Amino acid sequence: MSVDCISGDRRADRRYDFRMEVRFSYSERGVTYFGAGVTIDLSGGGVRFQTETPPPIGAVAELRIAWPFLLQGSCALELVVWGAILGTRDGDTVLRMSGYEFRTLGERSFSESRECPESYSITA
């Protein structure tokens, strides 16, 4: 009798380890809550992050992640992700992504004389 072993990470999406600042918000019973933390990893399907004040399981949250790369070398970006909170374990919170887009941060993002368009966004 032969037994096949499956090893390694069997998730559908590859995870990328990135530590980036994250701000988040979610609403519950008409009240909007805010928090902050740091990402642990990202994939095409979700984001794992650490925070002292995790959103409740099932909440639909919006994450704003400070993207570490500049658009055209001069304009700061943020990755905006939204989706449902799947759970929290050992200080890590997991959000299943339902959508995302990159947004520019405009003039406030850098001190160079060149400007970024405030309304520019890249949507997935």
N, C-alpha and C positions, 0 to 999 in steps of 0.2 A: 504494500500500500504506500502510495506516494502522497506527501503532504506539501503543498506549496505554501510558502511563507510570503506574506506581503509586508514589506518594510518601508520605512521612510514616510514622508509627508504625502498623504493621499488627497489633500484638498484640491479642488478644481482650479483655484487660482494661486499663482506663485506669490509668496509674501516677500516684501522688500523691507528690510530693517532700516528705518529712518527715525531719528529723534528730532521732532520739530514741535514748536509751540503750537498749541491748539486752544481755541476758544469755542465754546459750544452754548447752544440754547435749546430749550424745549418748553412746550406749554403743557400745563396740566390744570384742568378745571378753570380755564380762562386766565390763569396766571402764567407769565413767562419767567422761566428760571435761567440763570446764566452760570457758567463755570469755566474753568481753565485747567490745562494740564499739558501733557506731552505725548506725542504719538510714540508707539512702540514699533508697530509695523503697519504696512498698507498692502492691499492686494486689489485686484480688479473687482472684488466682491465685498470688501469691507475694510474697516480701520480698527486697530486695537490701540487703545490709549490709556494712560494713567491719569487719574484725577482724585482729589480728596473728596469730591462731591459728585459721585456718579449719578447720571440720570436713571430713573427707574426702568426696569425691564419692560419692554413693549412701547416705551415712549418714542415718539418720532422726534429726532434731534437733527439740528444743523450744526456741522462742525466747520470752523474756519481755521485752516491750517496755513501757517506762515511758510510759503514755498521758498526753498533755499536758493533758487536760481532766478536770475533776472531776465525779463523779456527784452530782447535785443541789447542785452548787456547793460541796461540802465533803469529798467522799470520793475519795481517789486511786484510780486504776484502773491495771491493767496488761493489755495485750493478750497473751494466750498463743496462740502459733501453733505448729503442728507440721507436719512434712512432710519430704521428701527434699531433700538438697543436690544441686543440679544441676551446680554448678561454681563455680570461682573464677578470676577474671581481673582483672589490674591492681589487686589488693587488694580487689576486690568479690566477695562470695560471694552466690549466689542459692539460695534455698530455694523449692521448689514446694510451696505450701500444700495440705495435705489436710484441715485443720480449724483452727478457732480459737474462742476465747471470751474475753470480758472478765471480769476478776476484780477484786473490791475488795481493797484492801490493809489494811483494818481500821484499828484504833486507831493503829497505828504510822505511818500515812500522814499524819496531820495533828495539830495541837495544839489544835484547837477542842474545846469540851465535847461537841459532838454526836458520836455514834458511828456507825460503819458496821457493817452485819452482816458478820461474817467469812466466812460461807458464801455470800454473794450472788454469783451469776455470771450473765452473759448469754451464752448459747451460740448460735452460728450454726447 
